[in-house]
Amino acid sequence: MKPELLRYAVRFHGHLGPFLLVGLRMGLLAKKKLKPQRLHEFSAVVSTPLKPPRLCVIDGLQVSSGCTTGKGNIRVEKAQQLKAEFRRGNRSITIRPRKKVASMLERVTPETTQQELKGLATRLNRLSDRELLAVEYRRHL
């Protein structure tokens, strides 16, 4: 990830945390795999618990994928586990944190300190996409 993108995301969101980082990486990976060419040909459905700090993933996704609430090409659904489905035309990709990463994220609470959040985000950012995220591809008729 380019350092400028991470800095912009932190300014946009307000701080560096693991959910922001995971959202950033999910959006970047989806764009890399689906290669959207125009603004509105790419959309996302984010499934997540609807409470902070889990909701922070949405800010990361908006910054990196270009799917935003303002453009109406991102939708958020309540779920127990975090995942995001991105769609372009008849192809979609579902991305979720790997089990090891998900268990690390589960330990984050609203009481987790900013220093701990930043430390976990930094550790997660050192992982490759393959280590961080599980990916499932689909074609739709």
SESENU-897146 format. One record per residue (C-alpha): residue number from 1; residue in three letters; chain; x, y, z. Coordinates in steps of 0.2 Angstrom, whole numbers. Layout:
<atom><nr>NUM</nr><rest>ALA</rest><kette>A</kette><east>X</east><north>Y</north><up>Z</up></atom>
...
***
This chain:
<atom><nr>1</nr><rest>MET</rest><kette>A</kette><east>0</east><north>0</north><up>0</up></atom>
<atom><nr>2</nr><rest>LYS</rest><kette>A</kette><east>6</east><north>17</north><up>-4</up></atom>
<atom><nr>3</nr><rest>PRO</rest><kette>A</kette><east>11</east><north>27</north><up>11</up></atom>
<atom><nr>4</nr><rest>GLU</rest><kette>A</kette><east>1</east><north>42</north><up>4</up></atom>
<atom><nr>5</nr><rest>LEU</rest><kette>A</kette><east>-15</east><north>32</north><up>4</up></atom>
<atom><nr>6</nr><rest>LEU</rest><kette>A</kette><east>-13</east><north>26</north><up>22</up></atom>
<atom><nr>7</nr><rest>ARG</rest><kette>A</kette><east>-10</east><north>44</north><up>27</up></atom>
<atom><nr>8</nr><rest>TYR</rest><kette>A</kette><east>-25</east><north>50</north><up>18</up></atom>
<atom><nr>9</nr><rest>ALA</rest><kette>A</kette><east>-36</east><north>36</north><up>26</up></atom>
<atom><nr>10</nr><rest>VAL</rest><kette>A</kette><east>-30</east><north>41</north><up>43</up></atom>
<atom><nr>11</nr><rest>ARG</rest><kette>A</kette><east>-34</east><north>59</north><up>40</up></atom>
<atom><nr>12</nr><rest>PHE</rest><kette>A</kette><east>-51</east><north>54</north><up>33</up></atom>
<atom><nr>13</nr><rest>HIS</rest><kette>A</kette><east>-55</east><north>42</north><up>47</up></atom>
<atom><nr>14</nr><rest>GLY</rest><kette>A</kette><east>-46</east><north>51</north><up>62</up></atom>
<atom><nr>15</nr><rest>HIS</rest><kette>A</kette><east>-34</east><north>37</north><up>68</up></atom>
<atom><nr>16</nr><rest>LEU</rest><kette>A</kette><east>-25</east><north>22</north><up>62</up></atom>
<atom><nr>17</nr><rest>GLY</rest><kette>A</kette><east>-34</east><north>6</north><up>68</up></atom>
<atom><nr>18</nr><rest>PRO</rest><kette>A</kette><east>-35</east><north>-12</north><up>62</up></atom>
<atom><nr>19</nr><rest>PHE</rest><kette>A</kette><east>-52</east><north>-11</north><up>55</up></atom>
<atom><nr>20</nr><rest>LEU</rest><kette>A</kette><east>-48</east><north>4</north><up>44</up></atom>
<atom><nr>21</nr><rest>LEU</rest><kette>A</kette><east>-32</east><north>-5</north><up>38</up></atom>
<atom><nr>22</nr><rest>VAL</rest><kette>A</kette><east>-42</east><north>-21</north><up>34</up></atom>
<atom><nr>23</nr><rest>GLY</rest><kette>A</kette><east>-55</east><north>-11</north><up>24</up></atom>
<atom><nr>24</nr><rest>LEU</rest><kette>A</kette><east>-41</east><north>-2</north><up>15</up></atom>
<atom><nr>25</nr><rest>ARG</rest><kette>A</kette><east>-33</east><north>-19</north><up>10</up></atom>
<atom><nr>26</nr><rest>MET</rest><kette>A</kette><east>-50</east><north>-26</north><up>5</up></atom>
<atom><nr>27</nr><rest>GLY</rest><kette>A</kette><east>-54</east><north>-12</north><up>-7</up></atom>
<atom><nr>28</nr><rest>LEU</rest><kette>A</kette><east>-37</east><north>-12</north><up>-15</up></atom>
<atom><nr>29</nr><rest>LEU</rest><kette>A</kette><east>-37</east><north>-31</north><up>-18</up></atom>
<atom><nr>30</nr><rest>ALA</rest><kette>A</kette><east>-55</east><north>-30</north><up>-25</up></atom>
<atom><nr>31</nr><rest>LYS</rest><kette>A</kette><east>-50</east><north>-16</north><up>-37</up></atom>
<atom><nr>32</nr><rest>LYS</rest><kette>A</kette><east>-34</east><north>-26</north><up>-42</up></atom>
<atom><nr>33</nr><rest>LYS</rest><kette>A</kette><east>-44</east><north>-41</north><up>-46</up></atom>
<atom><nr>34</nr><rest>LEU</rest><kette>A</kette><east>-60</east><north>-33</north><up>-54</up></atom>
<atom><nr>35</nr><rest>LYS</rest><kette>A</kette><east>-51</east><north>-19</north><up>-63</up></atom>
<atom><nr>36</nr><rest>PRO</rest><kette>A</kette><east>-65</east><north>-6</north><up>-63</up></atom>
<atom><nr>37</nr><rest>GLN</rest><kette>A</kette><east>-63</east><north>7</north><up>-77</up></atom>
<atom><nr>38</nr><rest>ARG</rest><kette>A</kette><east>-77</east><north>19</north><up>-73</up></atom>
<atom><nr>39</nr><rest>LEU</rest><kette>A</kette><east>-84</east><north>26</north><up>-57</up></atom>
<atom><nr>40</nr><rest>HIS</rest><kette>A</kette><east>-101</east><north>18</north><up>-56</up></atom>
<atom><nr>41</nr><rest>GLU</rest><kette>A</kette><east>-97</east><north>0</north><up>-63</up></atom>
<atom><nr>42</nr><rest>PHE</rest><kette>A</kette><east>-90</east><north>-6</north><up>-47</up></atom>
<atom><nr>43</nr><rest>SER</rest><kette>A</kette><east>-101</east><north>-9</north><up>-31</up></atom>
<atom><nr>44</nr><rest>ALA</rest><kette>A</kette><east>-99</east><north>-16</north><up>-13</up></atom>
<atom><nr>45</nr><rest>VAL</rest><kette>A</kette><east>-109</east><north>-24</north><up>0</up></atom>
<atom><nr>46</nr><rest>VAL</rest><kette>A</kette><east>-101</east><north>-24</north><up>17</up></atom>
<atom><nr>47</nr><rest>SER</rest><kette>A</kette><east>-107</east><north>-36</north><up>30</up></atom>
<atom><nr>48</nr><rest>THR</rest><kette>A</kette><east>-101</east><north>-32</north><up>48</up></atom>
<atom><nr>49</nr><rest>PRO</rest><kette>A</kette><east>-107</east><north>-29</north><up>65</up></atom>
<atom><nr>50</nr><rest>LEU</rest><kette>A</kette><east>-115</east><north>-12</north><up>66</up></atom>
<atom><nr>51</nr><rest>LYS</rest><kette>A</kette><east>-105</east><north>-5</north><up>80</up></atom>
<atom><nr>52</nr><rest>PRO</rest><kette>A</kette><east>-88</east><north>3</north><up>82</up></atom>
<atom><nr>53</nr><rest>PRO</rest><kette>A</kette><east>-74</east><north>-2</north><up>80</up></atom>
<atom><nr>54</nr><rest>ARG</rest><kette>A</kette><east>-80</east><north>-14</north><up>67</up></atom>
<atom><nr>55</nr><rest>LEU</rest><kette>A</kette><east>-89</east><north>0</north><up>57</up></atom>
<atom><nr>56</nr><rest>CYS</rest><kette>A</kette><east>-72</east><north>8</north><up>54</up></atom>
<atom><nr>57</nr><rest>VAL</rest><kette>A</kette><east>-69</east><north>-5</north><up>40</up></atom>
<atom><nr>58</nr><rest>ILE</rest><kette>A</kette><east>-82</east><north>5</north><up>30</up></atom>
<atom><nr>59</nr><rest>ASP</rest><kette>A</kette><east>-70</east><north>20</north><up>30</up></atom>
<atom><nr>60</nr><rest>GLY</rest><kette>A</kette><east>-56</east><north>10</north><up>24</up></atom>
<atom><nr>61</nr><rest>LEU</rest><kette>A</kette><east>-66</east><north>2</north><up>10</up></atom>
<atom><nr>62</nr><rest>GLN</rest><kette>A</kette><east>-73</east><north>19</north><up>4</up></atom>
<atom><nr>63</nr><rest>VAL</rest><kette>A</kette><east>-55</east><north>27</north><up>3</up></atom>
<atom><nr>64</nr><rest>SER</rest><kette>A</kette><east>-47</east><north>12</north><up>-6</up></atom>
<atom><nr>65</nr><rest>SER</rest><kette>A</kette><east>-61</east><north>6</north><up>-17</up></atom>
<atom><nr>66</nr><rest>GLY</rest><kette>A</kette><east>-70</east><north>22</north><up>-22</up></atom>
<atom><nr>67</nr><rest>CYS</rest><kette>A</kette><east>-87</east><north>14</north><up>-18</up></atom>
<atom><nr>68</nr><rest>THR</rest><kette>A</kette><east>-95</east><north>27</north><up>-7</up></atom>
<atom><nr>69</nr><rest>THR</rest><kette>A</kette><east>-111</east><north>31</north><up>2</up></atom>
<atom><nr>70</nr><rest>GLY</rest><kette>A</kette><east>-112</east><north>47</north><up>-8</up></atom>
<atom><nr>71</nr><rest>LYS</rest><kette>A</kette><east>-111</east><north>38</north><up>-25</up></atom>
<atom><nr>72</nr><rest>GLY</rest><kette>A</kette><east>-123</east><north>25</north><up>-19</up></atom>
<atom><nr>73</nr><rest>ASN</rest><kette>A</kette><east>-112</east><north>11</north><up>-24</up></atom>
<atom><nr>74</nr><rest>ILE</rest><kette>A</kette><east>-109</east><north>4</north><up>-6</up></atom>
<atom><nr>75</nr><rest>ARG</rest><kette>A</kette><east>-122</east><north>-4</north><up>5</up></atom>
<atom><nr>76</nr><rest>VAL</rest><kette>A</kette><east>-119</east><north>-10</north><up>23</up></atom>
<atom><nr>77</nr><rest>GLU</rest><kette>A</kette><east>-128</east><north>-25</north><up>30</up></atom>
<atom><nr>78</nr><rest>LYS</rest><kette>A</kette><east>-128</east><north>-31</north><up>48</up></atom>
<atom><nr>79</nr><rest>ALA</rest><kette>A</kette><east>-119</east><north>-47</north><up>51</up></atom>
<atom><nr>80</nr><rest>GLN</rest><kette>A</kette><east>-109</east><north>-57</north><up>64</up></atom>
<atom><nr>81</nr><rest>GLN</rest><kette>A</kette><east>-94</east><north>-59</north><up>54</up></atom>
<atom><nr>82</nr><rest>LEU</rest><kette>A</kette><east>-85</east><north>-46</north><up>43</up></atom>
<atom><nr>83</nr><rest>LYS</rest><kette>A</kette><east>-85</east><north>-48</north><up>24</up></atom>
<atom><nr>84</nr><rest>ALA</rest><kette>A</kette><east>-86</east><north>-38</north><up>8</up></atom>
<atom><nr>85</nr><rest>GLU</rest><kette>A</kette><east>-93</east><north>-43</north><up>-9</up></atom>
<atom><nr>86</nr><rest>PHE</rest><kette>A</kette><east>-87</east><north>-32</north><up>-23</up></atom>
<atom><nr>87</nr><rest>ARG</rest><kette>A</kette><east>-96</east><north>-33</north><up>-40</up></atom>
<atom><nr>88</nr><rest>ARG</rest><kette>A</kette><east>-91</east><north>-27</north><up>-58</up></atom>
<atom><nr>89</nr><rest>GLY</rest><kette>A</kette><east>-103</east><north>-33</north><up>-72</up></atom>
<atom><nr>90</nr><rest>ASN</rest><kette>A</kette><east>-106</east><north>-52</north><up>-70</up></atom>
<atom><nr>91</nr><rest>ARG</rest><kette>A</kette><east>-91</east><north>-55</north><up>-59</up></atom>
<atom><nr>92</nr><rest>SER</rest><kette>A</kette><east>-89</east><north>-53</north><up>-40</up></atom>
<atom><nr>93</nr><rest>ILE</rest><kette>A</kette><east>-77</east><north>-56</north><up>-27</up></atom>
<atom><nr>94</nr><rest>THR</rest><kette>A</kette><east>-80</east><north>-59</north><up>-9</up></atom>
<atom><nr>95</nr><rest>ILE</rest><kette>A</kette><east>-66</east><north>-55</north><up>3</up></atom>
<atom><nr>96</nr><rest>ARG</rest><kette>A</kette><east>-65</east><north>-58</north><up>22</up></atom>
<atom><nr>97</nr><rest>PRO</rest><kette>A</kette><east>-51</east><north>-58</north><up>35</up></atom>
<atom><nr>98</nr><rest>ARG</rest><kette>A</kette><east>-42</east><north>-75</north><up>37</up></atom>
<atom><nr>99</nr><rest>LYS</rest><kette>A</kette><east>-47</east><north>-85</north><up>52</up></atom>
<atom><nr>100</nr><rest>LYS</rest><kette>A</kette><east>-31</east><north>-80</north><up>61</up></atom>
<atom><nr>101</nr><rest>VAL</rest><kette>A</kette><east>-34</east><north>-62</north><up>57</up></atom>
<atom><nr>102</nr><rest>ALA</rest><kette>A</kette><east>-52</east><north>-62</north><up>62</up></atom>
<atom><nr>103</nr><rest>SER</rest><kette>A</kette><east>-47</east><north>-69</north><up>79</up></atom>
<atom><nr>104</nr><rest>MET</rest><kette>A</kette><east>-35</east><north>-55</north><up>81</up></atom>
<atom><nr>105</nr><rest>LEU</rest><kette>A</kette><east>-49</east><north>-43</north><up>77</up></atom>
<atom><nr>106</nr><rest>GLU</rest><kette>A</kette><east>-61</east><north>-51</north><up>89</up></atom>
<atom><nr>107</nr><rest>ARG</rest><kette>A</kette><east>-50</east><north>-45</north><up>103</up></atom>
<atom><nr>108</nr><rest>VAL</rest><kette>A</kette><east>-52</east><north>-27</north><up>99</up></atom>
<atom><nr>109</nr><rest>THR</rest><kette>A</kette><east>-65</east><north>-18</north><up>110</up></atom>
<atom><nr>110</nr><rest>PRO</rest><kette>A</kette><east>-70</east><north>0</north><up>112</up></atom>
<atom><nr>111</nr><rest>GLU</rest><kette>A</kette><east>-58</east><north>0</north><up>127</up></atom>
<atom><nr>112</nr><rest>THR</rest><kette>A</kette><east>-43</east><north>-5</north><up>116</up></atom>
<atom><nr>113</nr><rest>THR</rest><kette>A</kette><east>-30</east><north>10</north><up>117</up></atom>
<atom><nr>114</nr><rest>GLN</rest><kette>A</kette><east>-25</east><north>20</north><up>102</up></atom>
<atom><nr>115</nr><rest>GLN</rest><kette>A</kette><east>-8</east><north>13</north><up>104</up></atom>
<atom><nr>116</nr><rest>GLU</rest><kette>A</kette><east>-14</east><north>-5</north><up>104</up></atom>
<atom><nr>117</nr><rest>LEU</rest><kette>A</kette><east>-25</east><north>-1</north><up>89</up></atom>
<atom><nr>118</nr><rest>LYS</rest><kette>A</kette><east>-10</east><north>7</north><up>79</up></atom>
<atom><nr>119</nr><rest>GLY</rest><kette>A</kette><east>1</east><north>-8</north><up>84</up></atom>
<atom><nr>120</nr><rest>LEU</rest><kette>A</kette><east>-11</east><north>-21</north><up>78</up></atom>
<atom><nr>121</nr><rest>ALA</rest><kette>A</kette><east>-14</east><north>-11</north><up>61</up></atom>
<atom><nr>122</nr><rest>THR</rest><kette>A</kette><east>4</east><north>-10</north><up>58</up></atom>
<atom><nr>123</nr><rest>ARG</rest><kette>A</kette><east>6</east><north>-29</north><up>61</up></atom>
<atom><nr>124</nr><rest>LEU</rest><kette>A</kette><east>-8</east><north>-33</north><up>50</up></atom>
<atom><nr>125</nr><rest>ASN</rest><kette>A</kette><east>-1</east><north>-21</north><up>36</up></atom>
<atom><nr>126</nr><rest>ARG</rest><kette>A</kette><east>15</east><north>-31</north><up>36</up></atom>
<atom><nr>127</nr><rest>LEU</rest><kette>A</kette><east>5</east><north>-47</north><up>30</up></atom>
<atom><nr>128</nr><rest>SER</rest><kette>A</kette><east>3</east><north>-51</north><up>12</up></atom>
<atom><nr>129</nr><rest>ASP</rest><kette>A</kette><east>-14</east><north>-51</north><up>4</up></atom>
<atom><nr>130</nr><rest>ARG</rest><kette>A</kette><east>-14</east><north>-70</north><up>5</up></atom>
<atom><nr>131</nr><rest>GLU</rest><kette>A</kette><east>-10</east><north>-70</north><up>23</up></atom>
<atom><nr>132</nr><rest>LEU</rest><kette>A</kette><east>-22</east><north>-56</north><up>28</up></atom>
<atom><nr>133</nr><rest>LEU</rest><kette>A</kette><east>-37</east><north>-60</north><up>17</up></atom>
<atom><nr>134</nr><rest>ALA</rest><kette>A</kette><east>-47</east><north>-75</north><up>10</up></atom>
<atom><nr>135</nr><rest>VAL</rest><kette>A</kette><east>-55</east><north>-72</north><up>-7</up></atom>
<atom><nr>136</nr><rest>GLU</rest><kette>A</kette><east>-69</east><north>-81</north><up>-16</up></atom>
<atom><nr>137</nr><rest>TYR</rest><kette>A</kette><east>-72</east><north>-77</north><up>-35</up></atom>
<atom><nr>138</nr><rest>ARG</rest><kette>A</kette><east>-89</east><north>-79</north><up>-44</up></atom>
<atom><nr>139</nr><rest>ARG</rest><kette>A</kette><east>-97</east><north>-77</north><up>-61</up></atom>
<atom><nr>140</nr><rest>HIS</rest><kette>A</kette><east>-115</east><north>-72</north><up>-62</up></atom>
<atom><nr>141</nr><rest>LEU</rest><kette>A</kette><east>-126</east><north>-76</north><up>-77</up></atom>
***
